[in-house]
Amino acid sequence: MLITNPVTPIEEKFDMSAFRQKTEKNIRKRTLPNGLRVILMRQPSSPTIACYLKIGVGSANESFDQAGTAHFLEHLLFKGTERLGTLNYEQEKVYLDQIEADGERIDTLERTLLNPLLTTSERQAIEDRIARLSTRLEMWQSRAQKFVISEEDSQAYSQAGQMGYNAYTTTDVTNYQIKLPSNRLEMWAELESARFLNPILREFYPERKVIKEERRMRYDSRPTSLLYELFLKTAFGMSPYGKPVIGFEKSMHRLRLGETREFFKRNYIPSRMVIAIVGDLEFDQSFAIIEKYFGRLKPSNTPEFPPTVYEPQRGRRIAWLEAKNSPAMISGWARPPVTHADDRALEVLARLLGEGQTSRLVNRLVIQDKIAGDVKVGSSTPGEKLDTQFTIFADVFDAANYPAVERAIEDEIKKLAADGPSEDELQKIKNRYVAELVHTLQQNAGLADNLSYYELILQDYSKMFTALEEVEKIDAAKIRDVARKYFKEATNTTVYIRQLER
């Protein structure tokens, strides 16, 4: 996990062994009978708790025709349950059933319109029926809306003194997080377990319009986001990482309620969930509360990833995006998942190349050669569970400089492959890494986030403590080794923005 909090390197050497010994005495882990893992850490410095719930479900778990479903569900799971978010569920359900029936009819007819063999009259008849059904759907939605209490969970948490109530979805993970007074643990457990026990996907069709608008704002109006999407398609093809988390513009409006509900039931299961709570708590009491509520979730077999078509790369891949935007490029090299033994070295290498003004590529491209305005380096893009990419993004001043940027990147990587970093250069990276880690682990939220992350992705929360040891062991020889091993033309994918001619 790449921690990127901007903090000043500490002067004193951090003793991770002592920190680990002190910290682990205050950690307890249990696995509930349904497979859900719970990690508690007692830290009574203030009467608060940080609660993080991570589910090992993201865009990688979707089939391509359901791209965007995990992100959509992140939105929908805030809509409440039979008891939360409604004035009267029994009366509301009458209209929810009508909404689903007509919504499914409309979606079926929309797919029928994709048939190129339809005659003009057949197409017109379908469009007329969609229009009639859409009018009726709006009526049902208007009537159902009278029962809806918007954001009732957020209101309840706010009255309880919450901070940082939020959620996000990535390629691999969906995360829900909040900070609360410590006496609100049972409230949190009841509300959050209900989110997964019995969610009502109300306001499905209005929310589908919301995520379409989010897509327009975050992707379709931003050429660099479209460039990133092109990179995913080009580098990964039909593998689980070949699609953006938010989904595709052409298919988002065809996400269906029934299919979305089935995706939830199939994937959001206890064995894929990790809870980490850090703060002023008592272990036995807290475990009892969590099991009381989350123990209600029924166990289920963990499903496989969707069928994929993913073959090893056998040659360089290049693609161009035509857009009204200043030049930019993304170059990536295939690499294994973060569970691989080379992961820490690749993370350090990413920092050597792109972290701060003294890093190799920022100094070379931005400061010295002045051919790029910005350089960002990612050690694992877009995800971490599966084979992924080491990426370099460059905001280039002039498209004519693309070859020069590529030569500079190749040159700096070759230097590292031949000579490795200097001792001072490598030590700066290690010092900064330590400072960031210490800063993160001094906060309840940072601890809960990392404990849940390492348990979910690496299957062992204690690897949070060995991360620093692994970084400390990396030397120039190891950096030379990974630079030679992974940065080959045959495993490279590069995409560019080409300006539209006026």
Secondary structure, DSSP 8 states (H G I E B T S, - for coil): ----------SS---HHHHHHHHHTTEEEEE-TTS-EEEEEE-TTSSEEEEEEEES-SGGGS-GGGTTHHHHHHHHTTS-BSSSSBS-HHHHHHHHHHHHHHHHHHHHHHHHTT-TT--HHHHHHHHHHHHHHHHHHHHHHHHHHTTB-TTHHHHHHHHTT-EEEEEEE-SS-EEEEEEEEGGGHHHHHHHHHHHHHSB--TTHHHHHHHHHHHHIIIIIT-HHHHHHHHHHHHHHTBSTTSS-TT--TTTGGG--HHHHHHHHHHH--GGGEEEEEEES--HHHHHHHHHHHHTTS-----------B-----S-EEEEEEESS--EEEEEEEE--TTSTTHHHHHHHHHHHHSSTTSHHIIIIIIIS--EEEEEEEEEES-SSSSEEEEEEEEES-GGGHHHHHHHHHHHHHHHHHH---HHHHHHHHHHHHHHHHHHHTSHHHHHHHHHHHHHHSS-TTHHHHHHHHHHH--HHHHHHHHHHH--GGGEEEEEEEE---
